[in-house]
Amino acid sequence: MPINYYIFLAVALFCIGVAGVLTRRNAIIIFMCIELMLNAVNLLLVAFSKMHYHALSAGAPNPNAGIDGQLFVFFIMVVAAAEVSVGLAIIVMMYRNTHSVDVNFLNRLKH
């Protein structure tokens, strides 16, 4: 499959995530849109890793060729898992204090 399809899908997912972050007020939906953007980046890294592997394997076979993008994806997934645990804890504490997950309600906490 050509890499153009992967790029188009990743750009579409990333744009949906950006639109969700900019237009929604619910903290959980904003959090899900951020995760969608991270997954779009992961898709691009894996696609470029596959493309890089095929470009390098044409010359001499190397079992470690093109594994860099997959390693980056692994580390991004680890960071995303930590982000989920911290982010959900913050959202739960926000709900306990304000009984709402509306991010506009947080402006009232300044005073």
N, CA, C and O atoms as a MOPAC input file, in Angstrom:
PM7 MOZYME 1SCF
protein

 N      0.84800 1    -1.16900 1     0.00000 1
 C      0.00000 1     0.00000 1     0.00000 1
 C      0.90400 1     1.24700 1     0.00000 1
 O      1.88400 1     1.29400 1     0.74400 1
 N      0.58900 1     2.23400 1    -0.81000 1
 C      1.43400 1     3.44200 1    -0.85900 1
 C      1.37900 1     4.22800 1     0.44600 1
 O      0.38300 1     4.19500 1     1.16800 1
 N      2.45200 1     4.92400 1     0.72600 1
 C      2.53200 1     5.67700 1     1.97700 1
 C      1.59500 1     6.87700 1     1.97800 1
 O      1.27800 1     7.41500 1     3.03800 1
 N      1.14800 1     7.30200 1     0.79400 1
 C      0.23200 1     8.44600 1     0.72200 1
 C     -1.06200 1     8.18400 1     1.47500 1
 O     -1.63300 1     9.10500 1     2.05900 1
 N     -1.53000 1     6.94500 1     1.47000 1
 C     -2.74900 1     6.60000 1     2.19600 1
 C     -2.54900 1     6.75400 1     3.70300 1
 O     -3.42400 1     7.26300 1     4.40200 1
 N     -1.40700 1     6.31600 1     4.19100 1
 C     -1.10800 1     6.45800 1     5.62000 1
 C     -0.99500 1     7.92400 1     6.01300 1
 O     -1.48300 1     8.33300 1     7.06700 1
 N     -0.35400 1     8.70400 1     5.16500 1
 C     -0.20000 1    10.13300 1     5.46800 1
 C     -1.56000 1    10.81400 1     5.48500 1
 O     -1.83800 1    11.61600 1     6.37600 1
 N     -2.40800 1    10.50700 1     4.51600 1
 C     -3.73300 1    11.11600 1     4.47200 1
 C     -4.55000 1    10.73600 1     5.70100 1
 O     -5.20400 1    11.59200 1     6.29700 1
 N     -4.52200 1     9.46400 1     6.08500 1
 C     -5.26600 1     9.02000 1     7.26800 1
 C     -4.73900 1     9.68300 1     8.53000 1
 O     -5.52600 1    10.10800 1     9.37600 1
 N     -3.42300 1     9.78000 1     8.67300 1
 C     -2.85000 1    10.39300 1     9.85800 1
 C     -3.18000 1    11.88300 1     9.93200 1
 O     -3.47500 1    12.40000 1    11.00900 1
 N     -3.13300 1    12.56800 1     8.80400 1
 C     -3.48600 1    13.99000 1     8.79000 1
 C     -4.96400 1    14.17700 1     9.13500 1
 O     -5.31600 1    15.10000 1     9.87000 1
 N     -5.82300 1    13.31700 1     8.61400 1
 C     -7.24900 1    13.40300 1     8.92900 1
 C     -7.49200 1    13.17200 1    10.41700 1
 O     -8.25400 1    13.91100 1    11.03900 1
 N     -6.85400 1    12.15700 1    10.99200 1
 C     -7.01200 1    11.89500 1    12.42700 1
 C     -6.47900 1    13.05600 1    13.25900 1
 O     -7.09400 1    13.44600 1    14.25200 1
 N     -5.35000 1    13.60100 1    12.85900 1
 C     -4.77400 1    14.71300 1    13.61300 1
 C     -5.67600 1    15.94600 1    13.53700 1
 O     -5.85500 1    16.64300 1    14.53600 1
 N     -6.24100 1    16.21800 1    12.36800 1
 C     -7.14000 1    17.36700 1    12.23200 1
 C     -8.42400 1    17.18400 1    13.03700 1
 O     -8.93400 1    18.14300 1    13.61700 1
 N     -8.94400 1    15.97300 1    13.07800 1
 C    -10.11800 1    15.70400 1    13.91800 1
 C     -9.77700 1    15.94600 1    15.38500 1
 O    -10.57900 1    16.51500 1    16.12500 1
 N     -8.59400 1    15.51800 1    15.80200 1
 C     -8.17000 1    15.74700 1    17.18300 1
 C     -8.01100 1    17.21500 1    17.50900 1
 O     -8.43300 1    17.66000 1    18.57600 1
 N     -7.40800 1    17.97700 1    16.60600 1
 C     -7.23500 1    19.41800 1    16.83800 1
 C     -8.59100 1    20.11100 1    16.89500 1
 O     -8.81600 1    20.96500 1    17.75200 1
 N     -9.49400 1    19.75000 1    15.98700 1
 C    -10.83200 1    20.34100 1    15.99700 1
 C    -11.56100 1    20.01400 1    17.29500 1
 O    -12.26100 1    20.86200 1    17.84800 1
 N    -11.40000 1    18.79100 1    17.77900 1
 C    -12.03900 1    18.41700 1    19.04100 1
 C    -11.48300 1    19.17200 1    20.23000 1
 O    -12.23500 1    19.56400 1    21.12200 1
 N    -10.18000 1    19.38200 1    20.25500 1
 C     -9.56900 1    20.12700 1    21.37200 1
 C    -10.02300 1    21.58100 1    21.34900 1
 O    -10.28400 1    22.16900 1    22.39800 1
 N    -10.11700 1    22.15800 1    20.16100 1
 C    -10.44500 1    23.57800 1    20.06600 1
 C    -11.92900 1    23.87800 1    20.23100 1
 O    -12.28100 1    24.99500 1    20.60900 1
 N    -12.80800 1    22.92100 1    19.96200 1
 C    -14.24000 1    23.22200 1    19.99800 1
 C    -14.97500 1    22.64600 1    21.20000 1
 O    -16.04300 1    23.14900 1    21.55000 1
 N    -14.45600 1    21.63200 1    21.83000 1
 C    -15.18500 1    20.98900 1    22.93100 1
 C    -14.85700 1    21.63200 1    24.27000 1
 O    -13.79700 1    22.23200 1    24.44600 1
 N    -15.79200 1    21.49500 1    25.21400 1
 C    -15.57300 1    22.02100 1    26.56100 1
 C    -15.48000 1    20.91700 1    27.60300 1
 O    -15.07600 1    21.17400 1    28.73800 1
 N    -15.84300 1    19.70500 1    27.24000 1
 C    -15.78700 1    18.59000 1    28.16800 1
 C    -14.33900 1    18.11300 1    28.28400 1
 O    -13.68900 1    17.83300 1    27.27700 1
 N    -13.84300 1    18.02200 1    29.51100 1
 C    -12.43700 1    17.66700 1    29.72900 1
 C    -12.12500 1    16.25400 1    29.25400 1
 O    -11.01900 1    16.00300 1    28.77400 1
 N    -13.05800 1    15.33700 1    29.37300 1
 C    -12.81000 1    13.95300 1    28.95900 1
 C    -12.70600 1    13.86600 1    27.43400 1
 O    -11.86400 1    13.13500 1    26.91100 1
 N    -13.55000 1    14.59900 1    26.72600 1
 C    -13.49100 1    14.57700 1    25.26600 1
 C    -12.21800 1    15.26100 1    24.77800 1
 O    -11.61600 1    14.81100 1    23.80400 1
 N    -11.80200 1    16.33400 1    25.43200 1
 C    -10.53800 1    16.98900 1    25.07700 1
 C     -9.38500 1    16.02100 1    25.28400 1
 O     -8.46600 1    15.95300 1    24.46700 1
 N     -9.43700 1    15.28700 1    26.36200 1
 C     -8.40600 1    14.29500 1    26.66000 1
 C     -8.36400 1    13.20700 1    25.58400 1
 O     -7.28400 1    12.79800 1    25.15700 1
 N     -9.52900 1    12.74000 1    25.14900 1
 C     -9.58600 1    11.72300 1    24.09100 1
 C     -9.05600 1    12.26800 1    22.76800 1
 O     -8.41800 1    11.53400 1    22.01400 1
 N     -9.31000 1    13.54300 1    22.47600 1
 C     -8.81100 1    14.13600 1    21.22900 1
 C     -7.29200 1    14.27000 1    21.25300 1
 O     -6.64200 1    14.11700 1    20.21900 1
 N     -6.72500 1    14.55000 1    22.41300 1
 C     -5.26500 1    14.59100 1    22.53500 1
 C     -4.68000 1    13.21000 1    22.27600 1
 O     -3.65100 1    13.09100 1    21.61200 1
 N     -5.31500 1    12.17700 1    22.78600 1
 C     -4.86300 1    10.81300 1    22.52600 1
 C     -5.00000 1    10.45700 1    21.04800 1
 O     -4.16400 1     9.73300 1    20.50800 1
 N     -6.04400 1    10.95500 1    20.38900 1
 C     -6.21500 1    10.73000 1    18.95700 1
 C     -5.07500 1    11.36300 1    18.16400 1
 O     -4.59800 1    10.78200 1    17.18800 1
 N     -4.64000 1    12.54500 1    18.57700 1
 C     -3.51300 1    13.19800 1    17.90600 1
 C     -2.22300 1    12.40700 1    18.11800 1
 O     -1.41500 1    12.28700 1    17.19700 1
 N     -2.02300 1    11.86800 1    19.31600 1
 C     -0.83600 1    11.04400 1    19.56200 1
 C     -0.84700 1     9.77800 1    18.69800 1
 O      0.19200 1     9.35800 1    18.18800 1
 N     -2.01500 1     9.18400 1    18.54200 1
 C     -2.10400 1     7.98500 1    17.70900 1
 C     -1.88400 1     8.30000 1    16.22900 1
 O     -1.36500 1     7.45900 1    15.49400 1
 N     -2.26800 1     9.49300 1    15.78200 1
 C     -1.98200 1     9.88800 1    14.40500 1
 C     -0.48100 1    10.00100 1    14.17800 1
 O      0.02700 1     9.59700 1    13.13100 1
 N      0.22000 1    10.54600 1    15.15000 1
 C      1.67700 1    10.64400 1    15.05000 1
 C      2.30000 1     9.24700 1    15.07100 1
 O      3.24800 1     8.98200 1    14.33100 1
 N      1.78200 1     8.36700 1    15.90400 1
 C      2.28700 1     6.99000 1    15.94200 1
 C      2.08800 1     6.29300 1    14.59800 1
 O      2.96800 1     5.56200 1    14.14400 1
 N      0.94800 1     6.51200 1    13.96600 1
 C      0.69700 1     5.91600 1    12.65500 1
 C      1.71300 1     6.40600 1    11.62800 1
 O      2.21500 1     5.62000 1    10.82400 1
 N      2.01500 1     7.69700 1    11.65200 1
 C      3.01200 1     8.22400 1    10.71900 1
 C      4.39400 1     7.64600 1    10.98300 1
 O      5.11800 1     7.31800 1    10.04400 1
 N      4.76400 1     7.51800 1    12.24800 1
 C      6.08400 1     6.96500 1    12.56600 1
 C      6.21800 1     5.52500 1    12.09300 1
 O      7.26100 1     5.13900 1    11.56500 1
 N      5.18000 1     4.73500 1    12.27700 1
 C      5.23500 1     3.34400 1    11.82800 1
 C      5.25600 1     3.28400 1    10.29900 1
 O      5.96600 1     2.45800 1     9.72700 1
 N      4.49000 1     4.14600 1     9.63500 1
 C      4.46800 1     4.14600 1     8.17000 1
 C      5.82300 1     4.54300 1     7.60400 1
 O      6.30700 1     3.92600 1     6.65500 1
 N      6.43700 1     5.57100 1     8.18200 1
 C      7.74900 1     5.97600 1     7.69400 1
 C      8.81600 1     4.94600 1     8.04200 1
 O      9.77900 1     4.78000 1     7.29400 1
 N      8.66000 1     4.26000 1     9.15400 1
 C      9.58400 1     3.18900 1     9.50600 1
 C      9.49200 1     2.04800 1     8.48400 1
 O     10.50700 1     1.49000 1     8.06900 1
 N      8.27900 1     1.72000 1     8.09400 1
 C      8.08800 1     0.67500 1     7.07600 1
 C      8.69500 1     1.10400 1     5.74800 1
 O      9.34300 1     0.30500 1     5.07200 1
 N      8.48600 1     2.37000 1     5.36900 1
 C      9.04700 1     2.86600 1     4.11700 1
 C     10.57600 1     2.85000 1     4.17000 1
 O     11.23700 1     2.48000 1     3.20000 1
 N     11.12000 1     3.25300 1     5.30300 1
 C     12.57000 1     3.27100 1     5.47000 1
 C     13.13600 1     1.84800 1     5.42900 1
 O     14.21300 1     1.62700 1     4.87500 1
 N     12.42000 1     0.88900 1     6.00800 1
 C     12.86300 1    -0.49800 1     5.99400 1
 C     12.92200 1    -1.02800 1     4.56800 1
 O     13.88900 1    -1.69200 1     4.19100 1
 N     11.89100 1    -0.73900 1     3.77100 1
 C     11.88500 1    -1.23400 1     2.38900 1
 C     12.97500 1    -0.57000 1     1.55600 1
 O     13.52600 1    -1.19000 1     0.64600 1
 N     13.28700 1     0.69000 1     1.86400 1
 C     14.34500 1     1.37500 1     1.11800 1
 C     15.70800 1     0.79400 1     1.46600 1
 O     16.57100 1     0.67100 1     0.59600 1
 N     15.91100 1     0.43300 1     2.73800 1
 C     17.21000 1    -0.11100 1     3.15000 1
 C     17.36400 1    -1.58000 1     2.80100 1
 O     18.47500 1    -2.04400 1     2.54600 1
 N     16.26200 1    -2.31800 1     2.78500 1
 C     16.37200 1    -3.75700 1     2.50400 1
 C     16.58500 1    -4.03300 1     1.02100 1
 O     16.89300 1    -5.16200 1     0.64000 1
 N     16.42300 1    -3.01300 1     0.18200 1
 C     16.65700 1    -3.21500 1    -1.24700 1
 C     18.13800 1    -3.44700 1    -1.52500 1
 O     18.48900 1    -4.18200 1    -2.44700 1
 N     19.01500 1    -2.81800 1    -0.72700 1
 C     20.45400 1    -2.97700 1    -0.93600 1
 C     20.95800 1    -4.27000 1    -0.33200 1
 O     21.15500 1    -5.25400 1    -1.04600 1
 N     21.16600 1    -4.28200 1     0.95600 1
 C     21.66300 1    -5.46900 1     1.66100 1
 C     20.69200 1    -5.79200 1     2.79100 1
 O     20.23900 1    -4.87700 1     3.47900 1
 N     20.36500 1    -7.03800 1     3.00100 1
 C     19.42900 1    -7.39000 1     4.07600 1
 C     20.02200 1    -7.08200 1     5.45100 1
 O     21.11800 1    -7.52900 1     5.78800 1
 N     19.28000 1    -6.31600 1     6.22600 1
 C     19.68900 1    -5.94100 1     7.57600 1
 C     18.48400 1    -6.12800 1     8.48400 1
 O     17.46600 1    -5.46700 1     8.27800 1
 N     18.55800 1    -7.00500 1     9.48300 1
 C     17.37900 1    -7.26000 1    10.32400 1
 C     16.99500 1    -6.08000 1    11.20400 1
 O     15.85300 1    -6.01300 1    11.65900 1
 N     17.90900 1    -5.14700 1    11.46000 1
 C     17.60300 1    -4.01000 1    12.32800 1
 C     17.24700 1    -2.74900 1    11.54900 1
 O     17.08500 1    -1.68600 1    12.14900 1
 N     17.12300 1    -2.84300 1    10.24900 1
 C     16.81600 1    -1.66400 1     9.44200 1
 C     15.36200 1    -1.25800 1     9.64400 1
 O     14.46800 1    -2.10400 1     9.62100 1
 N     15.12800 1     0.02500 1     9.83900 1
 C     13.77800 1     0.55200 1     9.93500 1
 C     13.09300 1     0.32200 1    11.25000 1
 O     11.86800 1     0.41700 1    11.32500 1
 N     13.83600 1     0.02400 1    12.29300 1
 C     13.22600 1    -0.22800 1    13.58700 1
 C     13.16000 1     1.03600 1    14.44900 1
 O     12.54200 1     1.02600 1    15.51300 1
 N     13.78400 1     2.11000 1    14.00300 1
 C     13.83700 1     3.33500 1    14.79600 1
 C     12.44900 1     3.92100 1    15.04400 1
 O     12.13100 1     4.30600 1    16.16900 1
 N     11.63000 1     3.99000 1    14.01100 1
 C     10.28300 1     4.53800 1    14.16100 1
 C      9.43900 1     3.72000 1    15.11200 1
 O      8.63500 1     4.26900 1    15.86500 1
 N      9.61400 1     2.41200 1    15.08400 1
 C      8.84500 1     1.55500 1    15.98900 1
 C      9.28200 1     1.73500 1    17.43400 1
 O      8.46200 1     1.62600 1    18.34600 1
 N     10.55700 1     2.00900 1    17.65300 1
 C     11.02300 1     2.29500 1    19.01200 1
 C     10.45000 1     3.60800 1    19.52200 1
 O     10.06400 1     3.71200 1    20.68600 1
 N     10.39400 1     4.61100 1    18.64900 1
 C      9.77900 1     5.88400 1    19.03800 1
 C      8.31400 1     5.69100 1    19.40000 1
 O      7.83000 1     6.28100 1    20.36600 1
 N      7.61100 1     4.87700 1    18.63800 1
 C      6.20200 1     4.60200 1    18.92100 1
 C      6.05400 1     3.93100 1    20.27700 1
 O      5.14300 1     4.25900 1    21.03600 1
 N      6.93300 1     3.00300 1    20.58400 1
 C      6.88000 1     2.34000 1    21.88400 1
 C      7.04500 1     3.34800 1    23.01700 1
 O      6.29600 1     3.30700 1    23.99300 1
 N      8.01200 1     4.24700 1    22.90000 1
 C      8.22100 1     5.23200 1    23.95400 1
 C      7.07900 1     6.23800 1    24.02600 1
 O      6.72900 1     6.68900 1    25.11600 1
 N      6.49700 1     6.59400 1    22.89800 1
 C      5.33700 1     7.48600 1    22.91400 1
 C      4.15900 1     6.80900 1    23.60200 1
 O      3.40400 1     7.46300 1    24.32000 1
 N      3.99700 1     5.51100 1    23.39000 1
 C      2.91200 1     4.78800 1    24.05700 1
 C      3.13200 1     4.72200 1    25.56300 1
 O      2.17100 1     4.78600 1    26.33000 1
 N      4.38000 1     4.59600 1    25.99400 1
 C      4.67100 1     4.59200 1    27.43500 1
 C      4.35100 1     5.95700 1    28.03600 1
 O      3.74200 1     6.04100 1    29.10200 1
 N      4.75700 1     7.01500 1    27.35900 1
 C      4.46500 1     8.36600 1    27.84900 1
 C      2.95800 1     8.62400 1    27.83700 1
 O      2.43100 1     9.25900 1    28.75100 1
 N      2.26700 1     8.13900 1    26.81400 1
 C      0.81700 1     8.31500 1    26.73900 1
 C      0.11200 1     7.56800 1    27.87500 1
 O     -0.88300 1     8.05800 1    28.40800 1
 N      0.60900 1     6.40900 1    28.24400 1
 C      0.01400 1     5.67900 1    29.36500 1
 C      0.19200 1     6.44800 1    30.66900 1
 O     -0.72200 1     6.49700 1    31.49200 1
 N      1.35900 1     7.04400 1    30.86000 1
 C      1.57200 1     7.86900 1    32.05000 1
 C      0.68500 1     9.11000 1    32.00600 1
 O      0.15800 1     9.53600 1    33.03400 1
 N      0.52000 1     9.68400 1    30.82900 1
 C     -0.33900 1    10.85800 1    30.67400 1
 C     -1.79100 1    10.51000 1    31.00600 1
 O     -2.49400 1    11.30100 1    31.63500 1
 N     -2.23300 1     9.33800 1    30.58700 1
 C     -3.60400 1     8.92100 1    30.86800 1
 C     -3.82700 1     8.79700 1    32.36300 1
 O     -4.84700 1     9.25900 1    32.87400 1
 N     -2.89700 1     8.18600 1    33.06900 1
 C     -3.08600 1     8.00900 1    34.51200 1
 C     -3.10800 1     9.35100 1    35.23400 1
 O     -3.95200 1     9.56900 1    36.10200 1
 N     -2.20100 1    10.24400 1    34.89100 1
 C     -2.16400 1    11.56200 1    35.54800 1
 C     -3.35900 1    12.40800 1    35.12000 1
 O     -3.98700 1    13.06000 1    35.95500 1
 N     -3.68000 1    12.40200 1    33.82500 1
 C     -4.79200 1    13.20900 1    33.32800 1
 C     -6.13300 1    12.77100 1    33.89400 1
 O     -6.94600 1    13.61100 1    34.28000 1
 N     -6.37000 1    11.47300 1    33.94700 1
 C     -7.63100 1    11.00800 1    34.51700 1
 C     -7.71600 1    11.29700 1    36.01400 1
 O     -8.80200 1    11.56600 1    36.52700 1
 N     -6.60000 1    11.24500 1    36.71100 1
 C     -6.60400 1    11.60600 1    38.13000 1
 C     -6.95600 1    13.08100 1    38.31000 1
 O     -7.70100 1    13.43600 1    39.22300 1
 N     -6.42800 1    13.92900 1    37.45300 1
 C     -6.75200 1    15.35500 1    37.52200 1
 C     -8.22900 1    15.58800 1    37.20800 1
 O     -8.88500 1    16.39200 1    37.87100 1
 N     -8.75200 1    14.89300 1    36.20300 1
 C    -10.16700 1    15.06200 1    35.84500 1
 C    -11.07000 1    14.57200 1    36.97200 1
 O    -12.08700 1    15.20300 1    37.26100 1
 N    -10.71900 1    13.45900 1    37.61300 1
 C    -11.52500 1    12.94900 1    38.73300 1
 C    -11.50000 1    13.92500 1    39.90500 1
 O    -12.53100 1    14.16400 1    40.53300 1
 N    -10.33600 1    14.48700 1    40.20300 1
 C    -10.26300 1    15.46700 1    41.29000 1
 C    -11.03400 1    16.74500 1    40.94100 1
 O    -11.65300 1    17.35800 1    41.81000 1
 N    -10.99300 1    17.13700 1    39.67400 1
 C    -11.76700 1    18.30000 1    39.25000 1
 C    -13.26200 1    18.03000 1    39.41600 1
 O    -14.00900 1    18.90500 1    39.85400 1
 N    -13.69100 1    16.82700 1    39.06900 1
 C    -15.10600 1    16.48900 1    39.20500 1
 C    -15.51600 1    16.42800 1    40.67700 1
 O    -16.62100 1    16.84200 1    41.02900 1
 N    -14.65000 1    15.92400 1    41.52400 1
 C    -14.96800 1    15.86500 1    42.95500 1
 C    -15.11700 1    17.25800 1    43.56000 1
 O    -15.96300 1    17.47300 1    44.42800 1
 N    -14.30100 1    18.19700 1    43.10600 1
 C    -14.35000 1    19.54700 1    43.67900 1
 C    -15.45100 1    20.41100 1    43.07600 1
 O    -16.05900 1    21.20900 1    43.79000 1
 N    -15.72200 1    20.27300 1    41.78600 1
 C    -16.66500 1    21.17900 1    41.12100 1
 C    -17.94400 1    20.50200 1    40.66000 1
 O    -18.88400 1    21.19600 1    40.27500 1
 N    -18.02000 1    19.17500 1    40.68200 1
 C    -19.15700 1    18.39000 1    40.18600 1
 C    -19.45100 1    18.70700 1    38.72900 1
 O    -20.60600 1    18.70200 1    38.30200 1
 N    -18.39300 1    18.98300 1    37.96800 1
 C    -18.51500 1    19.25400 1    36.54100 1
 C    -17.17900 1    18.94000 1    35.87600 1
 O    -16.12500 1    19.05500 1    36.50100 1
 N    -17.23000 1    18.54200 1    34.60200 1
 C    -16.00600 1    18.34100 1    33.83700 1
 C    -15.88500 1    19.38900 1    32.73400 1
 O    -15.14300 1    19.20100 1    31.77000 1
 N    -16.61800 1    20.49200 1    32.88100 1
 C    -16.56300 1    21.59000 1    31.92500 1
 C    -15.30500 1    22.41000 1    32.17900 1
 O    -15.09500 1    22.88500 1    33.29600 1
 N    -14.46500 1    22.58400 1    31.16300 1
 C    -13.20600 1    23.29800 1    31.36400 1
 C    -13.42800 1    24.79500 1    31.54200 1
 O    -12.57500 1    25.46700 1    32.12200 1
 N    -14.54100 1    25.34000 1    31.06400 1
 C    -14.83000 1    26.75300 1    31.29400 1
 C    -15.14900 1    27.03100 1    32.75300 1
 O    -14.98700 1    28.15700 1    33.22300 1
 N    -15.59700 1    26.02200 1    33.46400 1
 C    -15.88900 1    26.17800 1    34.88900 1
 C    -14.61200 1    26.38900 1    35.69700 1
 O    -14.66100 1    26.93500 1    36.79900 1
 N    -13.47900 1    25.96400 1    35.16400 1
 C    -12.22100 1    26.12100 1    35.88000 1
 C    -11.77900 1    27.57600 1    35.97700 1
 O    -10.97500 1    27.91100 1    36.84700 1
 N    -12.28000 1    28.44500 1    35.10900 1
 C    -11.95500 1    29.87200 1    35.21200 1
 C    -12.46900 1    30.47300 1    36.50700 1
 O    -11.89700 1    31.44200 1    37.00600 1
 N    -13.53800 1    29.91700 1    37.05900 1
 C    -14.09500 1    30.41700 1    38.30900 1
 C    -13.24200 1    30.06500 1    39.51000 1
 O    -13.40100 1    30.66500 1    40.57300 1
 N    -12.34200 1    29.10500 1    39.36700 1
 C    -11.49600 1    28.69000 1    40.48100 1
 C    -10.35100 1    29.66400 1    40.73700 1
 O     -9.65700 1    29.55300 1    41.74800 1
 N    -10.14700 1    30.62000 1    39.82400 1
 C     -9.04900 1    31.57400 1    40.00500 1
 C     -9.29000 1    32.48800 1    41.19300 1
 O     -8.33900 1    32.88000 1    41.86900 1
 N    -10.53800 1    32.83400 1    41.45900 1
 C    -10.84200 1    33.81800 1    42.50300 1
 C    -11.30900 1    33.16700 1    43.78000 1
 O    -11.60400 1    33.86000 1    44.75400 1

